Every structure is written in structure tokens, then in C-alpha cells.
């Protein structure tokens, strides 16, 4: 009986989820229900999926509005009608147009319900067969005296459902105030729903409308005539593009031909195991209907290769020999003994995951190609939800709280008993609204390529990326049989590509480098030494302190060890305690006997420790005798994508029961099961880890043999885990001479000339991009600048912009000190009477000014660099303004295990973490006076007592710990050292700079 119901996907309007709407209907004995969110279809598919659990017939539609002005409600009679509604809404939303007062596109398979008040406003008297007039409970009293009462065949119940109670109404008003960015007291009543916009029981509703039985009959007729059908869960069928060619037979012929044409490129002499694995995979891919999925991914990769783009294929699909042979991935499943059933098995309804990485510079072009090449394509959506701190800030503004009070509430630095009533309301409603969808966004990687038109499933928006984007997320998509293609952008590949270009320019004698020769890189002792010693700064995936520390603990010096390391660092393995167990067994062969014989037999390579996602499938199948289908339920549960906890719990019970029947004791059973549970959302497939390792080896090759070119590329692609200044430190360690920007040698990015890295103009925060462009263009057209006078003659530039260049010493080629140049510039430009003039048509004779000898100090330069670049080129230790006591160096830590020592360290990076008890701790990385790294742990008792306040040098006093040969410090106390003051008046320094260095 309800034709107009909202969920919180009526963004910043609705107050509960689609599941709560169904629960509400069940409580009120409603057996048929229409979901009609405002200009949104996000909840529709899940509403249909879950309605059967409540024994409710679902009807779906859209509440069409301009702002809060309700125009009409559209209900889909069937799937065609839903497509029509989606097309209609998308046409207006994608073009940024207001909706018309009446639909101006044919909606033949839909019912249109006009609100009672809107019909009166429009003075509408003629109605099509599928058009009706909606009357709410409140409007019944008006209907009795309205000429519309004569339209008996057109009147239906339109009792809007937006709230459940007064609390929901209050939350609704707050959401509206947030949406309108106004104080709650200033919110216009027209922006709110009514207190009566709620659900009545079926009996109450029939009682209210008993004087108008024709309205009840018309409403029942509309609802009974609407039927929508999608297959979900185990009954779903793939909605992806089914054919790559013109038939499934030709698709398979093509895939098979590609495999046998390319097999010798991967395996010079394919052995029987290779041929057997290929034949098995091809047969399974064909039987499960995944042929087109493989061919589409192959097509995308082929386009990228034709454009010279690098790619990395990873995900569970990296376990596939078919994907390896045809070039989607570069991981050999035979070499790594990758588990076939992890990526595909007869019980798996979804195709394997292929995460295809491209350079962040190339990804948009690849995406554009996909939209051009394939019809029925859209980007996947994701929802940004109200996070607690953000919603407290929003509500604080809505209630008119002062900024200081809002800051205090959002940071949690308050005593609840001391808060006033308004602040308590903010916190109370903040908890209520927390988690509500706030606005729709674009999934980081997902693209869908469908058999049917996109609007068969959803309306679309057109976000800044410029590609149509559906209105539901990946979990709903998979439930209905839509499986995304993951096209990602990352900086690691751009670093590799740019490094190769820089090598060509800086070292042309090297010639072409085959960066795909990963097999040679894997066995290169020099490259593996970088892994073993933690020398991988700048290399993709292996440069973080945690990863470098793990490599040293494992003494990783080969490809297989690296593959394992990239998975055991994940929270699943690490959190279960199995990371330490793996390291022990890896470093000490005698410890391997501690493994249970069956687990060791299942996972000999990892010494009986579950490291990869497929290990869970193996253990479930071979240890607990679960079927591969049941094991796949565990896999989906681990990935965080699986919705049915009931089915997962059933598998858990069967796992325990099967193990007990096999005679295993409970201690062993629950130890293994707890390891499985710890993988939830965090485990890697082995092929996925191996794909990361391939790219890392390419980076490590460049870091090992072309370190300066590689570090320049790292800097030019935004770095990675560390700050710019730390990558410059690493470049210095590799022999680079770091040079400040120079008007004759620098470009917008960094530029390597010989062994000198000239910093790019892009680092100068306040130098305008137009100024940079003109400097470079003029230099390219007419040659280098000969002097300051020559620069001023050739370039139109303001004194403010020129001052930045002089203060950063970009004119040092003139051999004049920058203080003198600054005075000269002021005299010359200001004498001309114009701040930003056109370049001189004729060269003028400049007056020369005799200036007194000006005293300067290198500390002044450091402060200028910190202000203009954000960091100094000098070592932070050189800036220290106090005496440093005798301390220990990082390479001496091994001699002081268990003892308390002092080490002076320049902060590299620091981050918070949580203990198993949920308390805050800090992990920091420093470099000592010799430039060597050491890591420090600040446990809960010292985190607040001895805080880390930005970059600089710290006196770190603590206990040296040894974990498998990796030495670190547990901080007992620390203190930031003071630095030399700026010899000049520091009033020109902004507060941010002072805070950063003091």
C-alpha cells in the first residue's frame, strides 16, 4: 500500500537503510512495498534481493525532484520500466538539467504518480492511462472539497515514508541543514518532510481510507501490476558481456589459438605439466563461461602494449597459466606452484579477479579506450559515508557551536559530564547519522562491461572523470552477477618508465634496456642484496620501514622469499602470530619440525604456516575435508565481500565437526580455525604477491644499476612512502649532487645532468605555473639567460615572482650573491614603474648600482629553502644549536642489545598504530649522523609524554631490541633538539614554517 518510501540513499534526506525499511514494513503487516528514493536507485537491487527474506513483494521506482520540490514518483511495472526510469533520470543528471514538471520522454512501462498538491498547482486535468494522483493521509481532508475527487479512477494512496519517529525527524532536519549548509534555526520548512511522513499499519491505513474504497482498489491495482525480477546469490547468472566475437564457439577458438601461439614465448620447451595445466584451465574457463572475461582483459592489455604503456596484472587471476601465456600477467604459475582452484573452480560463480595496474599517467587513456571499444560500459560507484569526526563538525556548525567547541568535540578531548545540552545533542545525533551515505563517488578501479544496457540495472551520474557512473557498489554488483574489471593507476610503473627515459637522455651509451627480463633480475646477487639489507628505498612495495625490516629479519635474497614476505606482512598473517612463526621456521630449519605433519604436507613451501589465501582453501579442503565449494565460501568471507554470515557460520561448524570426526583435538582445531579467521579481508593470493614482486624487481634493478636516474624518476612521480627531502637524502647516498633550482638548467620536474639533480621549479610553492612555463619556453626559444638584466629584458615578471627565484638562488650562475641580486632587481623593476610588464621590444641600457658588501650566513639560506621549498638541502644535524652528547650509531646497535643507549636521529617518518588492547602507540624511523636508518617504537606509556613534533633531530634514549637479527629501539624518552635561529628578522617566515622546524 506504500508507493513512496525513502531510505538514507535519498541523500541527506532519508533516515534509515533499505533493510530497516523492510523491517518496518514487516512490523506493520505490509506485504508489498515500493522503494522510491529521491533521484537515486542505489538501494533498489539490494531491496529486491532482501525483500524475499521478509516475505514482501518489492516494487521499485524513483522519486523525481528538483531540490526538495517533488514533481512525481515513477514506479517500474517491470524490468523494462526500471530501465526507462533510469534512462530518464540519467539524461537529466548527466547533463546537469532540471527535471520538467511532467515527463517529456516516453515511460511506457512505468506508472507515474503526481502528488495531490502538484496536480492542483499545475491545474492538470488530463491523465494518461499510466498516470495517477497521489493522496496522503494528511491530504484526505482537502480531497473531500476538491474537484479532483471526480478523478476516481486516478486516485491512489501516496503516503510518503521518510521517518519512523520523532528522533528520525530530528535527524532528518539535521541532514537537511547539513545539505543546505545553514543553521538549523534558519532551515526553511519547505526543505523538511512532515512529521506525518511515516508508515501506518496496513489495518490503520485501510481504516483511514475506508470512505474511499476506490483509492484502495487503485493502489492495489498499481502494486499488483508491478513485477521486477533479478537473479541473486546462487541463482545469479553473469550479466557481463557474454561474447567477445560473434559466438561463444569463436570466442573459445580465439582464446585457445592465442594460448598455443604464445606458449613458446613463455616456455621454450613446454613440458607435460605445462600442457596439462593449460588444457585443464581452458576446459574449466569454457565450462564456467569465463572465456569473454579473459579475452576482454587481453584486449585491454593489448591496447596498452600498442601504446607503449607498462602494466602489471595481479589479483587471483595471476594464478592462471592462460593469463600468463597470453600476457595479461607476468607470473609463472608452474614456477610458483600456484593453486589452480584459488582463482577458478567448478563451484565458483564469479570470474577470477584481474587487477590491472597502469601508470597513473596512462590510466585515463586506457579507461577512455575501454569506453570507446565496448558498449554498455560504466564506472563502478562507491559511497562516501558520514565519518564520526566529520559529522560532529557538520552538526556543530548546524547547531551554531563556536569553532573551539567543535574542535574539542571532534577530537574527543572533553568530559561528557561537563558538556552543555547542545554539545550532547551533537554527539548523540552524530552517532545516529554516522555511517549514513553522504555522497556518491567513483570506485578507485572498477569498470563494468555489460551484456545489457547499463540502465537496465541503475541510473548513472557523470562525475568529474567524465564517464557514466552507476549508483550502486561492487557488493551489490556481484550479488546480481555483475563482475567488474579493475583498472588501476599507480606511480610505481610511472617511475620505471620515466627512469628508462632519463637513462636514455643522461646515459645514451647504455642503449636499450629490457626491463621485462625479470628472470635475470631474480637471480642477480646485487639486486637481491638490496632486499636483504633493506636498501630498497624508492622501490615499489618494498620501501616501507615494515617491509625493509621484514626483509632483514628473513634475510630475503631470492624471488620466492620475497613473494612470501609480501604476504606475511599483511595484517591477517601478522595478527595471528604466524608471521613470527614463519620467520622462526625460515631462519631456523630445526624449528620446522614444530609444524603439524598434515599442515606441513599441505604447505611444505611455507613450513606448514598459512601465508596465502589459497592456503586457506587447501587447509579447508585437505585438512577439514570441506568441498571446494564450501572452501570458496571461506575465501569470500575472508575477502570481506561476502554478505551471508549464516552460510559462513554453517561452514565454520562443518569445519569443526569434520576435524573432530578425523580425530583432531580441539586445541589444534581451534588454533587452525583462528588462523583462518585472522585472514579476513587481509590475505593475498600467492599470484597476487608474485605480481607485486615482479614489479618490485624491475624497480630494484633500476635502483641497483641506475640509482640516480631511478631516484630522479621517483621524485618526479611524487615519491612514495617517504617525504621528498628523504628521497633527496637517498639520492645523495647514491652519489647525487642535489642542486637548487636554476633558471638555466631546471625544468618543472627535477632534471638529472650527469650526477647532478637540479630541483624542479614545481617545488617552489608560490611560483606560479604560468611564470614557470614562460621561463622554460623563453629559454628553449632564445637560449640560456646570460644575467639578471638579460632575464628581466626577456621575461615579463613581477617583483614578487622574481624575488622567489632570487631567494632560492636560481641566479647563482651570475656569481653574485642573492642579497645583492635582490636589491638590483628591486631597483631595476620598480624603477620601471610596472610590476608586470611586457617583455622589452628593444634592449634597454640598465643602470648599475654600487651596493655595499652585504654580510650573509648559510643558515639564512637554509631558512629560505625551508620556506620556499618546504625543506633545507643541508643536513638537519648541521642546524642543531645545542651540544650533542656522546651517542651510539645505528650500525652499532647490535652491540647493545638489552641495554639503554642514546642515539641522535633525524626523523624520516612516523605513524600511529594500535596495540592489541586498542591503545595508541607510535612507530618511527630515523637516520643517524652517518645517514643510516634505525627504527623506534614508542609504546603507550611514552606516546603522549614524549611526543614527536614534526621533522628535525631527536635525542632518542631507549632499549635496543633484537628481532631475528633486526635491531630497533624501544623509546624510554625522547626530546627534539633546538635549531639555530634565523640571523635575520624572522617576521617574514610564516607560522607553518616555524612550527615545522622548531
Secondary structure in CASP SS format (residue, H / E / C, confidence):
PFRMAT SS
TARGET T0000
AUTHOR 0000-0000-0000
METHOD secondary structure of the structure
MODEL  1
X C 1.00
X E 1.00
X E 1.00
X E 1.00
X E 1.00
X C 1.00
X C 1.00
X C 1.00
X C 1.00
X C 1.00
X C 1.00
X C 1.00
X C 1.00
X C 1.00
X C 1.00
X C 1.00
X C 1.00
X H 1.00
X H 1.00
X H 1.00
X H 1.00
X H 1.00
X H 1.00
X H 1.00
X H 1.00
X H 1.00
X H 1.00
X C 1.00
X C 1.00
X C 1.00
X C 1.00
X E 1.00
X E 1.00
X E 1.00
X E 1.00
X E 1.00
X E 1.00
X E 1.00
X C 1.00
X C 1.00
X C 1.00
X C 1.00
X C 1.00
X H 1.00
X H 1.00
X H 1.00
X H 1.00
X H 1.00
X H 1.00
X H 1.00
X H 1.00
X H 1.00
X H 1.00
X H 1.00
X C 1.00
X C 1.00
X E 1.00
X E 1.00
X E 1.00
X E 1.00
X E 1.00
X E 1.00
X E 1.00
X E 1.00
X E 1.00
X E 1.00
X C 1.00
X C 1.00
X E 1.00
X E 1.00
X E 1.00
X E 1.00
X E 1.00
X E 1.00
X E 1.00
X E 1.00
X C 1.00
X C 1.00
X H 1.00
X H 1.00
X H 1.00
X H 1.00
X H 1.00
X H 1.00
X H 1.00
X H 1.00
X H 1.00
X H 1.00
X H 1.00
X H 1.00
X H 1.00
X H 1.00
X H 1.00
X H 1.00
X C 1.00
X C 1.00
X C 1.00
X C 1.00
X C 1.00
X C 1.00
X C 1.00
X C 1.00
X C 1.00
X C 1.00
X C 1.00
X C 1.00
X C 1.00
X C 1.00
X C 1.00
X E 1.00
X E 1.00
X E 1.00
X E 1.00
X E 1.00
X E 1.00
X H 1.00
X H 1.00
X H 1.00
X H 1.00
X H 1.00
X H 1.00
X H 1.00
X C 1.00
X C 1.00
X C 1.00
X C 1.00
X C 1.00
X C 1.00
X C 1.00
X C 1.00
X E 1.00
X E 1.00
X E 1.00
X E 1.00
X E 1.00
X C 1.00
X C 1.00
X C 1.00
X C 1.00
X H 1.00
X H 1.00
X H 1.00
X H 1.00
X C 1.00
X C 1.00
X C 1.00
X H 1.00
X H 1.00
X H 1.00
X H 1.00
X C 1.00
X H 1.00
X H 1.00
X H 1.00
X E 1.00
X E 1.00
X E 1.00
X C 1.00
X C 1.00
X C 1.00
X E 1.00
X C 1.00
X C 1.00
X C 1.00
X C 1.00
X H 1.00
X H 1.00
X H 1.00
X H 1.00
X H 1.00
X H 1.00
X H 1.00
X H 1.00
X H 1.00
X H 1.00
X H 1.00
X H 1.00
X H 1.00
X H 1.00
X H 1.00
X C 1.00
X C 1.00
X C 1.00
X H 1.00
X H 1.00
X H 1.00
X C 1.00
X C 1.00
X H 1.00
X H 1.00
X H 1.00
X C 1.00
X C 1.00
X C 1.00
X C 1.00
X C 1.00
X C 1.00
X C 1.00
X C 1.00
X C 1.00
X C 1.00
X H 1.00
X H 1.00
X H 1.00
X H 1.00
X H 1.00
X H 1.00
X H 1.00
X C 1.00
X C 1.00
X C 1.00
X C 1.00
X H 1.00
X H 1.00
X H 1.00
X H 1.00
X H 1.00
X H 1.00
X H 1.00
X H 1.00
X H 1.00
X H 1.00
X H 1.00
X H 1.00
X H 1.00
X C 1.00
X C 1.00
X C 1.00
X C 1.00
X C 1.00
X C 1.00
X C 1.00
X H 1.00
X H 1.00
X H 1.00
X C 1.00
X C 1.00
X C 1.00
X C 1.00
X E 1.00
X C 1.00
X C 1.00
X C 1.00
X C 1.00
X C 1.00
X C 1.00
X C 1.00
X H 1.00
X H 1.00
X H 1.00
X H 1.00
X H 1.00
X H 1.00
X H 1.00
X H 1.00
X H 1.00
X H 1.00
X H 1.00
X H 1.00
X H 1.00
X H 1.00
X H 1.00
X H 1.00
X H 1.00
X H 1.00
X H 1.00
X C 1.00
X C 1.00
X C 1.00
X C 1.00
X C 1.00
X H 1.00
X H 1.00
X H 1.00
X H 1.00
X H 1.00
X H 1.00
X H 1.00
X H 1.00
X H 1.00
X H 1.00
X H 1.00
X H 1.00
X H 1.00
X H 1.00
X H 1.00
X H 1.00
X H 1.00
X C 1.00
X C 1.00
X H 1.00
X H 1.00
X H 1.00
X H 1.00
X H 1.00
X H 1.00
X H 1.00
X H 1.00
X H 1.00
X H 1.00
X H 1.00
X H 1.00
X H 1.00
X H 1.00
X H 1.00
X H 1.00
X C 1.00
X C 1.00
X C 1.00
X C 1.00
X E 1.00
X E 1.00
X E 1.00
X E 1.00
X C 1.00
X H 1.00
X H 1.00
X H 1.00
X H 1.00
X C 1.00
X H 1.00
X H 1.00
X H 1.00
X H 1.00
X H 1.00
X C 1.00
X C 1.00
X C 1.00
X C 1.00
X C 1.00
X C 1.00
X C 1.00
X C 1.00
X C 1.00
X C 1.00
X C 1.00
X C 1.00
X C 1.00
X C 1.00
X H 1.00
X H 1.00
X H 1.00
X H 1.00
X C 1.00
X C 1.00
X C 1.00
X C 1.00
X C 1.00
X C 1.00
X C 1.00
X C 1.00
X C 1.00
X C 1.00
X C 1.00
X E 1.00
X E 1.00
X E 1.00
X E 1.00
X E 1.00
X C 1.00
X C 1.00
X C 1.00
X H 1.00
X H 1.00
X H 1.00
X H 1.00
X H 1.00
X H 1.00
X H 1.00
X H 1.00
X H 1.00
X H 1.00
X H 1.00
X C 1.00
X C 1.00
X C 1.00
X E 1.00
X E 1.00
X E 1.00
X E 1.00
X E 1.00
X E 1.00
X E 1.00
X E 1.00
X E 1.00
X C 1.00
X C 1.00
X H 1.00
X H 1.00
X H 1.00
X H 1.00
X H 1.00
X H 1.00
X H 1.00
X H 1.00
X H 1.00
X H 1.00
X H 1.00
X C 1.00
X C 1.00
X C 1.00
X C 1.00
X H 1.00
X H 1.00
X H 1.00
X H 1.00
X H 1.00
X H 1.00
X H 1.00
X H 1.00
X H 1.00
X C 1.00
X C 1.00
X C 1.00
X C 1.00
X H 1.00
X H 1.00
X H 1.00
X C 1.00
X C 1.00
X H 1.00
X H 1.00
X H 1.00
X H 1.00
X H 1.00
X H 1.00
X H 1.00
X H 1.00
X H 1.00
X H 1.00
X H 1.00
X H 1.00
X H 1.00
X C 1.00
X C 1.00
X C 1.00
X E 1.00
X E 1.00
X E 1.00
X E 1.00
X E 1.00
X E 1.00
X E 1.00
X E 1.00
X E 1.00
X E 1.00
X E 1.00
X E 1.00
X E 1.00
X E 1.00
X C 1.00
X C 1.00
X C 1.00
X H 1.00
X H 1.00
X H 1.00
X C 1.00
X C 1.00
X C 1.00
X E 1.00
X E 1.00
X E 1.00
X C 1.00
X C 1.00
X C 1.00
X C 1.00
X C 1.00
X E 1.00
X E 1.00
X E 1.00
X C 1.00
X C 1.00
X C 1.00
X H 1.00
X H 1.00
X H 1.00
X H 1.00
X H 1.00
X H 1.00
X C 1.00
X C 1.00
X C 1.00
X C 1.00
X C 1.00
X E 1.00
X E 1.00
X E 1.00
X E 1.00
X E 1.00
X E 1.00
X H 1.00
X H 1.00
X H 1.00
X H 1.00
X H 1.00
X H 1.00
X H 1.00
X H 1.00
X H 1.00
X H 1.00
X H 1.00
X H 1.00
X H 1.00
X H 1.00
X H 1.00
X H 1.00
X C 1.00
X H 1.00
X H 1.00
X H 1.00
X C 1.00
X C 1.00
X C 1.00
X C 1.00
X C 1.00
X C 1.00
X C 1.00
X H 1.00
X H 1.00
X H 1.00
X H 1.00
X H 1.00
X C 1.00
X C 1.00
X H 1.00
X H 1.00
X H 1.00
X H 1.00
X H 1.00
X H 1.00
X H 1.00
X H 1.00
X H 1.00
X C 1.00
X C 1.00
X C 1.00
X C 1.00
X C 1.00
X C 1.00
X C 1.00
X C 1.00
X C 1.00
X C 1.00
X C 1.00
X H 1.00
X H 1.00
X H 1.00
X H 1.00
X H 1.00
X H 1.00
X H 1.00
X H 1.00
X H 1.00
X H 1.00
X C 1.00
X C 1.00
X C 1.00
X C 1.00
X H 1.00
X H 1.00
X H 1.00
X H 1.00
X H 1.00
X H 1.00
X H 1.00
X H 1.00
X H 1.00
X H 1.00
X C 1.00
X C 1.00
X H 1.00
X H 1.00
X H 1.00
X H 1.00
X H 1.00
X C 1.00
X C 1.00
X H 1.00
X H 1.00
X H 1.00
X H 1.00
X H 1.00
X H 1.00
X H 1.00
X H 1.00
X H 1.00
X H 1.00
X C 1.00
X H 1.00
X H 1.00
X H 1.00
X H 1.00
X H 1.00
X H 1.00
X C 1.00
X C 1.00
X H 1.00
X H 1.00
X H 1.00
X H 1.00
X H 1.00
X H 1.00
X C 1.00
X C 1.00
X C 1.00
X C 1.00
X C 1.00
X C 1.00
X C 1.00
X C 1.00
X C 1.00
X C 1.00
X H 1.00
X H 1.00
X H 1.00
X H 1.00
X H 1.00
X H 1.00
X H 1.00
X H 1.00
X H 1.00
X H 1.00
X H 1.00
X C 1.00
X C 1.00
X C 1.00
X C 1.00
X H 1.00
X H 1.00
X H 1.00
X H 1.00
X H 1.00
X H 1.00
X H 1.00
X H 1.00
X H 1.00
X H 1.00
X H 1.00
X H 1.00
X C 1.00
X C 1.00
X C 1.00
X C 1.00
X C 1.00
X H 1.00
X H 1.00
X H 1.00
X H 1.00
X H 1.00
X H 1.00
X H 1.00
X H 1.00
X H 1.00
X H 1.00
X H 1.00
X H 1.00
X H 1.00
X H 1.00
X H 1.00
X H 1.00
X H 1.00
X C 1.00
X C 1.00
X C 1.00
X C 1.00
X H 1.00
X H 1.00
X H 1.00
X H 1.00
X H 1.00
X H 1.00
X H 1.00
X H 1.00
X H 1.00
X H 1.00
X H 1.00
X H 1.00
X H 1.00
X C 1.00
X C 1.00
X C 1.00
X C 1.00
X C 1.00
X C 1.00
X C 1.00
X H 1.00
X H 1.00
X H 1.00
X H 1.00
X H 1.00
X H 1.00
X H 1.00
X H 1.00
X H 1.00
X H 1.00
X H 1.00
X H 1.00
X H 1.00
X H 1.00
X H 1.00
X H 1.00
X H 1.00
X H 1.00
X H 1.00
X H 1.00
X C 1.00
X H 1.00
X H 1.00
X H 1.00
X H 1.00
X H 1.00
X H 1.00
X H 1.00
X H 1.00
X H 1.00
X H 1.00
X C 1.00
X C 1.00
X C 1.00
X C 1.00
X C 1.00
X C 1.00
X C 1.00
X H 1.00
X H 1.00
X H 1.00
X H 1.00
X H 1.00
X H 1.00
X H 1.00
X H 1.00
X H 1.00
X H 1.00
X C 1.00
X C 1.00
X C 1.00
X E 1.00
X E 1.00
X E 1.00
X C 1.00
X C 1.00
X C 1.00
X C 1.00
X C 1.00
X C 1.00
X C 1.00
X C 1.00
X C 1.00
X C 1.00
X C 1.00
X E 1.00
X E 1.00
X E 1.00
X C 1.00
X C 1.00
X E 1.00
X E 1.00
X E 1.00
X C 1.00
X C 1.00
X H 1.00
X H 1.00
X H 1.00
X C 1.00
X C 1.00
X C 1.00
X C 1.00
X C 1.00
X H 1.00
X H 1.00
X H 1.00
X H 1.00
X H 1.00
X H 1.00
X H 1.00
X H 1.00
X H 1.00
X H 1.00
X H 1.00
X H 1.00
X H 1.00
X H 1.00
X C 1.00
X C 1.00
X C 1.00
X C 1.00
X C 1.00
X H 1.00
X H 1.00
X H 1.00
X H 1.00
X H 1.00
X H 1.00
X H 1.00
X C 1.00
X C 1.00
X C 1.00
X C 1.00
X H 1.00
X H 1.00
X H 1.00
X H 1.00
X H 1.00
X H 1.00
X H 1.00
X H 1.00
X H 1.00
X C 1.00
X C 1.00
X C 1.00
X C 1.00
X H 1.00
X H 1.00
X H 1.00
X C 1.00
X C 1.00
X C 1.00
X H 1.00
X H 1.00
X H 1.00
X H 1.00
X H 1.00
X H 1.00
X H 1.00
X H 1.00
X H 1.00
X H 1.00
X H 1.00
X H 1.00
X H 1.00
X H 1.00
X C 1.00
X C 1.00
X C 1.00
X C 1.00
X C 1.00
X C 1.00
X C 1.00
X C 1.00
X C 1.00
X C 1.00
X C 1.00
X C 1.00
X C 1.00
X C 1.00
X C 1.00
X C 1.00
X C 1.00
X C 1.00
X C 1.00
X C 1.00
X C 1.00
X C 1.00
X C 1.00
X C 1.00
X C 1.00
X C 1.00
X H 1.00
X H 1.00
X H 1.00
X H 1.00
X H 1.00
X H 1.00
X H 1.00
X H 1.00
X H 1.00
X H 1.00
X H 1.00
X C 1.00
X C 1.00
X C 1.00
X C 1.00
X C 1.00
X C 1.00
X C 1.00
X H 1.00
X H 1.00
X H 1.00
X H 1.00
X E 1.00
X C 1.00
X C 1.00
X C 1.00
X C 1.00
X C 1.00
X C 1.00
X C 1.00
X C 1.00
X C 1.00
X H 1.00
X H 1.00
X H 1.00
X H 1.00
X H 1.00
X H 1.00
X H 1.00
X E 1.00
X C 1.00
X C 1.00
X E 1.00
X E 1.00
X E 1.00
X E 1.00
X E 1.00
X E 1.00
X E 1.00
X E 1.00
X E 1.00
X E 1.00
X E 1.00
X E 1.00
X E 1.00
X E 1.00
X E 1.00
X C 1.00
X C 1.00
X C 1.00
X C 1.00
X C 1.00
X E 1.00
X E 1.00
X E 1.00
X E 1.00
X E 1.00
X E 1.00
X E 1.00
X E 1.00
X C 1.00
X C 1.00
X C 1.00
X C 1.00
X C 1.00
X E 1.00
X E 1.00
X E 1.00
X E 1.00
X E 1.00
X E 1.00
X C 1.00
X H 1.00
X H 1.00
X H 1.00
X H 1.00
X C 1.00
X C 1.00
X C 1.00
X C 1.00
X C 1.00
X C 1.00
X C 1.00
X C 1.00
X C 1.00
X E 1.00
X E 1.00
X E 1.00
X E 1.00
X E 1.00
X E 1.00
X E 1.00
X E 1.00
X E 1.00
X E 1.00
X E 1.00
X C 1.00
X C 1.00
X E 1.00
X E 1.00
X E 1.00
X E 1.00
X E 1.00
X E 1.00
X E 1.00
X E 1.00
X E 1.00
X E 1.00
X E 1.00
X C 1.00
X C 1.00
X E 1.00
X C 1.00
X C 1.00
X C 1.00
X C 1.00
X C 1.00
X C 1.00
X H 1.00
X H 1.00
X H 1.00
X C 1.00
X C 1.00
X H 1.00
X H 1.00
X H 1.00
X H 1.00
X H 1.00
X H 1.00
X H 1.00
X C 1.00
END
